[in-house]
Amino acid sequence: MVTMEQLVPKDHLVRKIDRAIDFEFI
């Protein structure tokens, strides 16, 4: 089974969007 972390590099745009969404919830 392939996880999202294996598909998406840590500095990928999707990662940045994820962090932006998390930041909005703070």
C-alpha distance matrix in Angstrom:
0.0 3.8 6.5 9.9 11.5 10.0 11.1 14.3 16.8 18.7 21.9 20.5 22.5 19.8 19.9 23.7 23.7 21.6 24.2 27.0 25.9 25.7 29.1 30.6 29.9 31.8
3.8 0.0 3.8 6.8 8.3 6.5 7.3 10.6 13.2 15.2 18.2 16.8 18.9 16.5 16.6 20.3 20.6 18.7 21.3 24.1 23.3 23.3 26.6 28.2 27.8 29.7
6.5 3.8 0.0 3.8 5.4 5.4 6.7 8.8 11.4 12.7 15.9 14.7 16.7 13.9 13.6 17.4 17.6 15.4 17.8 20.8 20.0 19.7 23.0 24.7 24.2 26.0
9.9 6.8 3.8 0.0 3.8 5.4 5.1 5.9 9.0 10.2 13.0 11.4 13.0 10.2 10.0 13.8 13.9 12.0 14.6 17.3 16.7 16.8 19.9 21.6 21.5 23.4
11.5 8.3 5.4 3.8 0.0 3.8 5.5 5.2 6.6 7.3 10.7 10.2 12.7 10.5 9.3 13.0 14.1 12.2 14.0 17.1 17.2 16.8 19.5 21.8 21.9 23.2
10.0 6.5 5.4 5.4 3.8 0.0 3.8 5.7 7.1 9.2 12.3 11.5 14.4 12.7 12.1 15.7 17.0 15.5 17.4 20.4 20.6 20.5 23.2 25.4 25.6 26.9
11.1 7.3 6.7 5.1 5.5 3.8 0.0 3.8 6.6 9.6 11.8 9.9 12.2 10.6 11.1 14.6 15.3 14.5 16.9 19.4 19.6 20.1 22.8 24.6 25.1 26.9
14.3 10.6 8.8 5.9 5.2 5.7 3.8 0.0 3.8 6.4 8.2 6.2 8.7 7.4 7.5 10.9 12.0 11.5 13.6 16.0 16.7 17.3 19.6 21.5 22.4 24.0
16.8 13.2 11.4 9.0 6.6 7.1 6.6 3.8 0.0 3.8 5.5 5.1 8.7 8.8 7.8 10.5 12.8 12.6 13.7 16.3 17.7 18.0 19.7 22.1 23.2 24.3
18.7 15.2 12.7 10.2 7.3 9.2 9.6 6.4 3.8 0.0 3.8 5.6 8.8 8.8 6.3 8.7 11.5 10.9 11.1 14.0 15.7 15.4 16.9 19.7 20.8 21.4
21.9 18.2 15.9 13.0 10.7 12.3 11.8 8.2 5.5 3.8 0.0 3.8 6.6 8.2 6.3 7.0 10.4 11.0 10.8 13.0 15.4 15.7 16.4 19.1 20.8 21.3
20.5 16.8 14.7 11.4 10.2 11.5 9.9 6.2 5.1 5.6 3.8 0.0 3.8 5.4 5.3 6.6 8.9 10.0 11.1 12.7 14.6 15.7 16.9 18.9 20.8 21.9
22.5 18.9 16.7 13.0 12.7 14.4 12.2 8.7 8.7 8.8 6.6 3.8 0.0 3.8 5.3 5.1 6.2 8.6 9.9 10.5 12.4 14.3 15.2 16.6 18.9 20.4
19.8 16.5 13.9 10.2 10.5 12.7 10.6 7.4 8.8 8.8 8.2 5.4 3.8 0.0 3.8 5.4 5.1 6.2 8.7 9.8 10.6 12.4 14.2 15.4 17.1 19.0
19.9 16.6 13.6 10.0 9.3 12.1 11.1 7.5 7.8 6.3 6.3 5.3 5.3 3.8 0.0 3.8 5.4 5.0 6.3 8.6 9.9 10.6 12.3 14.4 15.8 17.1
23.7 20.3 17.4 13.8 13.0 15.7 14.6 10.9 10.5 8.7 7.0 6.6 5.1 5.4 3.8 0.0 3.8 5.3 5.1 6.2 8.7 9.8 10.4 12.4 14.6 15.6
23.7 20.6 17.6 13.9 14.1 17.0 15.3 12.0 12.8 11.5 10.4 8.9 6.2 5.1 5.4 3.8 0.0 3.8 5.4 5.0 6.2 8.6 9.7 10.7 12.8 14.7
21.6 18.7 15.4 12.0 12.2 15.5 14.5 11.5 12.6 10.9 11.0 10.0 8.6 6.2 5.0 5.3 3.8 0.0 3.8 5.4 5.2 6.3 8.6 10.1 11.1 13.0
24.2 21.3 17.8 14.6 14.0 17.4 16.9 13.6 13.7 11.1 10.8 11.1 9.9 8.7 6.3 5.1 5.4 3.8 0.0 3.8 5.4 5.0 6.0 8.7 10.0 10.9
27.0 24.1 20.8 17.3 17.1 20.4 19.4 16.0 16.3 14.0 13.0 12.7 10.5 9.8 8.6 6.2 5.0 5.4 3.8 0.0 3.8 5.4 5.0 6.3 8.9 10.2
25.9 23.3 20.0 16.7 17.2 20.6 19.6 16.7 17.7 15.7 15.4 14.6 12.4 10.6 9.9 8.7 6.2 5.2 5.4 3.8 0.0 3.8 5.4 5.2 6.7 9.2
25.7 23.3 19.7 16.8 16.8 20.5 20.1 17.3 18.0 15.4 15.7 15.7 14.3 12.4 10.6 9.8 8.6 6.3 5.0 5.4 3.8 0.0 3.8 5.5 5.3 6.8
29.1 26.6 23.0 19.9 19.5 23.2 22.8 19.6 19.7 16.9 16.4 16.9 15.2 14.2 12.3 10.4 9.7 8.6 6.0 5.0 5.4 3.8 0.0 3.8 5.4 5.4
30.6 28.2 24.7 21.6 21.8 25.4 24.6 21.5 22.1 19.7 19.1 18.9 16.6 15.4 14.4 12.4 10.7 10.1 8.7 6.3 5.2 5.5 3.8 0.0 3.8 5.5
29.9 27.8 24.2 21.5 21.9 25.6 25.1 22.4 23.2 20.8 20.8 20.8 18.9 17.1 15.8 14.6 12.8 11.1 10.0 8.9 6.7 5.3 5.4 3.8 0.0 3.8
31.8 29.7 26.0 23.4 23.2 26.9 26.9 24.0 24.3 21.4 21.3 21.9 20.4 19.0 17.1 15.6 14.7 13.0 10.9 10.2 9.2 6.8 5.4 5.5 3.8 0.0
